[in-house]
């Protein structure tokens, strides 16, 4: 559609209405920026997303695996390879959520520039989270690919991991944005990393089943979104899908929606005086 | 929209940050097609006013209309048709000039078929065609400012907000930007420019509003402001500090309008002084005299 300058400008009301909430053009514009940056950084991102699960698989899968051969019916290497998917998703979504938001907003003031254009906070936040979670979903496959070299068998269900990783990543990225919106300084992230994210990733059934935990801890673990992510990823990857997986997915979707709205609400309050 | 409708209209706008009143019952009407200068010392509320026009700050009280759109409800539609050049450099330092312009062409919804052309045009405006693929971090301060201006013009806005457009620039770059602003005005673009440089306001603005303490304390063409608030002539008296102090007490006693101006004491409206006026150098009054008379503040 080419704009002809001779055509009179559309009536005012039409112009106002044309700008819907969550305008796809605004989302695409913000994400374009991330895509451009990613073209520069994809090598480093890909490198670390391959190396990290490799280290886990060597240290836990092979090292630990000499002590533990199976968890239930699952070989320990398979158990860890599928579990580490959630770790990869967590790290590739929560950290960009926190750091990118804080740096672009507070240091580079990029968000100030974007909000002076016809883009609302809701669109800005949503686009940033969307991009990070798409990336997290795709890179969530990396541990499985690494796992193939350690004896994990490919299975078509594994393609669903992209989707699960996307939903989980959406929630964790939004959580990161929320933290960035609350944090006074970038050092505050240390509290969240050590007190929230680290226990989350350890107590999620990644390296050991939470059924081995004392009752109280087990109950707490049920509230860990990562636990639900691990459970579904493992079931679709190892072809052991059960009805309970629907519940896990529901939890992940709810978590993502809740964090998304909270992130927008808090950052709106900080970005708009 | 009728031609006479103001491009920007503020009525009784107040903005409070907790206890601090940044903008205090501001009334402002900017007619279309002019360059309107908002002149004021630092802290007068100019930047807050600018931010309210893009709905990046919300007015505590009062109503704001931009290009006929009611803010903040319709601010997105208003932002479609206006460009913003912020005071603080907020360019994406990790991107190249071309990439930044490409991203903002999208954010401003320039149709796909026209994007390439818009980017090239903006590169020409910024005079950065030769550096199009250079990462912003590696550009000089002047180049970055030109890119900042071009970014705000990528979608051919009808209204451009310039917040202290030449602050911290060397004289040559400042001149370049002034020519650019002038050519925009001659194309019929409405410009609202905040500045604390007298010369900038005087040379570029059709109308100057002097802002102080969050409100407008005087408004008119630069010549009107000078005539009303500083008279036709100024008498500058030079001398040692005690001599100036003596003249100052005399001025106070006689009710002469005066101000300290660096090493001199300036008597405003000198054309009306009687024969008792001390010896000094007469010169035409300028906007700086009017500004200081109005705000009581010296400028840098």
Interface residues (C-beta under 8 A of the other chain):
Chain A: X1 X2 X3 X12 X15 X16 X19 X25 X26 X28 X29 X30 X32 X33 X36 X37 X40 X108 X109 X110 X112 X113 X114 X115 X116 X117 X118 X119 X120 X271 X272 X273
Chain B: X1 X15 X17 X48 X51 X54 X55 X56 X57 X58 X68 X69 X74 X76 X77 X79 X80 X84 X86 X88 X89 X90 X91 X92 X93 X94 X95 X99 X102 X103 X104 X106 X107 X108 X109 X111 X113 X114 X151
